[in-house]
Amino acid sequence: MLTFIIKCVIIYYTREVIILGMSEKIKILLIKKNMPLKELAEKINSSPTNLSNKIKRNNFSEKELQEIANALNCTYNANFIINETGEII
């Protein structure tokens, strides 16, 4: 049985699109911002263990994602869109 991997690769009209889960995006932001996980946890009033577990499970509420974005000086924007067809998703 295959293990579900958060990072999915989709082949779409001969183009490869990589979809990253929120955990991967947060990890990328931490690297780009040169911020350790511990510091992010402190900024969002969480323990490093709790934040690490959320990242492992890719389990965040919209409120938590907004707090993380604020702590990283980023804008959080959940997407869907399509409306025949402004795509995004």
N, C-alpha and C positions, 0 to 999 in steps of 0.2 A: 504494500500500500504506500502511496506517495505521501510524503509529509507536505502540508500546505506551507508554502514559502510566501512571505509577504510580498517580495518583489516578483512580479509576474512579467513575463515577456509575451507580447501579443504580436503576431504577424498580421498586418493589415495592408492590403493592396501592395504587397512586396516591400513595405516599409516596416522596420522593426521599431516598435514603441515600447519603452520600458516604463512601467508604472511603479512608482515607489510608494510604499506605505508611509504613514506619518512617522513611524519610528525611524525609518531611513532618512526622511527629510530632517527630523530633529537632529540626528547624528551628523548629517552634513552641515547643518547650521552651527552646531557646536564646534565643529572643526573650523569652519569659515570664520566664526567669531572668536576662535581660540579660547573657548570657555570650557572648563571641566564640568562634568555632570554634577558634581557636588555643588558648584557655584550656582548652576541653574536651579537645582533643588532648593537651595537656600532662598533664591530670588522668588520662587513660587510657593514658599512656605511648605515644602515637602521634605521628607527625608531622602537622602541619596538612594537608600534601599527601595523605598516605595517608587521613586521615579524610575529606577533601574528596572524594577518589576513591570511597571507600566510599559516601558520601552520594549522589554522582552515579549510581552503579550500584545503589543500594539493596541493598547486599550486606553483611550483618552476620551473624555467628554469634550464637547464644544467649548465649555468654559475653561477647561484645562489647556486646551490648544490655544485659546485666546491669551491666557496667562503666560504660557510659554512664549508666544509671539511677542508679547509686551516685554518680557524679561530679556528677549534676544534682540529687542529693538527692530522688530519685523511687523509686517502686516499679515494677519491670518485671513484667508479668504477660502471658505469651503466652496466647492464648485459642483455643478451639474451642467446646466445650460441647454444644449441641443436646440430647443425651439426652432426647429426645421431650418437649418442646422448651423447654429453658431457653435457647434461641437463642444469643446473643452472637456467636460466630464471630470 
